[in-house]
């Protein structure tokens, strides 16, 4: 199935790209989560609009990405969450939680879709995540998860 990506999808493409994927992947995952729309001849006009919006929001140069990387790596992020007695969390820490904690700690505003968690954060303590700022630049952010 041919689709137009409306958001960046890791391993697939960036917003505005027209890609071929399996029908089930598009129908059950990408389209319901509003990460993509079905490709049509009329939808081809939307591609240019999506690309223009992407250019406005994304970091344009590697120099800008390195500046934001330096800001992110200099921020101490503490995230207070509910946990049980053994230090296990009720649920897990989401990329949206991390993005709001970075903003609250005085760091730059980060899109939650750019935060990459290797494994879900389900315990208290120090954790490291990666923020993909540019295709060639990723920042490492240290997060301290504490009990609320």
KABEL-V141934 format. One record per residue. N is the residue number from 0. NEAR is the number of other C-alpha atoms within 8 Angstrom. D_FIRST is the distance of its C-alpha to the first C-alpha in whole Angstrom. Layout:
BEGIN
<<N	NEAR	D_FIRST> <N	NEAR	D_FIRST>>
END
This chain:
BEGIN
<<0	7	0> <1	9	4> <2	13	6> <3	14	10> <4	16	12> <5	12	15> <6	9	17> <7	11	18> <8	10	16> <9	5	18> <10	4	17> <11	7	14> <12	10	15> <13	10	17> <14	13	17> <15	13	16> <16	9	14> <17	9	10> <18	10	8> <19	7	5> <20	9	5> <21	7	6> <22	7	5> <23	7	9> <24	9	9> <25	13	7> <26	9	9> <27	8	12> <28	9	13> <29	12	12> <30	12	12> <31	8	15> <32	7	17> <33	8	16> <34	12	15> <35	13	12> <36	11	11> <37	9	8> <38	10	8> <39	6	11> <40	6	14> <41	6	16> <42	9	14> <43	9	15> <44	8	18> <45	8	18> <46	11	17> <47	9	20> <48	8	22> <49	11	20> <50	10	21> <51	8	24> <52	8	24> <53	10	23> <54	9	26> <55	6	29> <56	6	28> <57	6	27> <58	10	30> <59	7	31> <60	7	33> <61	10	34> <62	6	37> <63	9	36> <64	13	34> <65	9	37> <66	8	39> <67	10	37> <68	12	37> <69	9	41> <70	10	41> <71	13	38> <72	10	40> <73	6	44> <74	11	43> <75	7	44> <76	11	42> <77	10	43> <78	11	41> <79	8	43> <80	9	41> <81	8	43> <82	11	43> <83	8	45> <84	5	49> <85	4	47> <86	9	45> <87	10	42> <88	12	40> <89	8	39> <90	5	35> <91	9	34> <92	9	34> <93	8	30> <94	11	29> <95	7	30> <96	9	34> <97	11	34> <98	13	33> <99	8	36> <100	11	38> <101	15	38> <102	11	38> <103	7	41> <104	10	43> <105	7	43> <106	10	40> <107	9	37> <108	7	35> <109	9	32> <110	7	28> <111	9	27> <112	7	24> <113	9	26> <114	13	28> <115	10	27> <116	9	29> <117	5	29> <118	4	30> <119	8	31> <120	9	34> <121	10	36> <122	9	40> <123	12	43> <124	7	44> <125	8	42> <126	9	39> <127	8	37> <128	12	33> <129	11	31> <130	11	30> <131	11	28> <132	12	29> <133	10	28> <134	6	26> <135	5	29> <136	11	31> <137	11	31> <138	12	34> <139	10	36> <140	12	37> <141	11	40> <142	12	39> <143	11	42> <144	13	42> <145	10	45> <146	9	46> <147	6	46>>
END
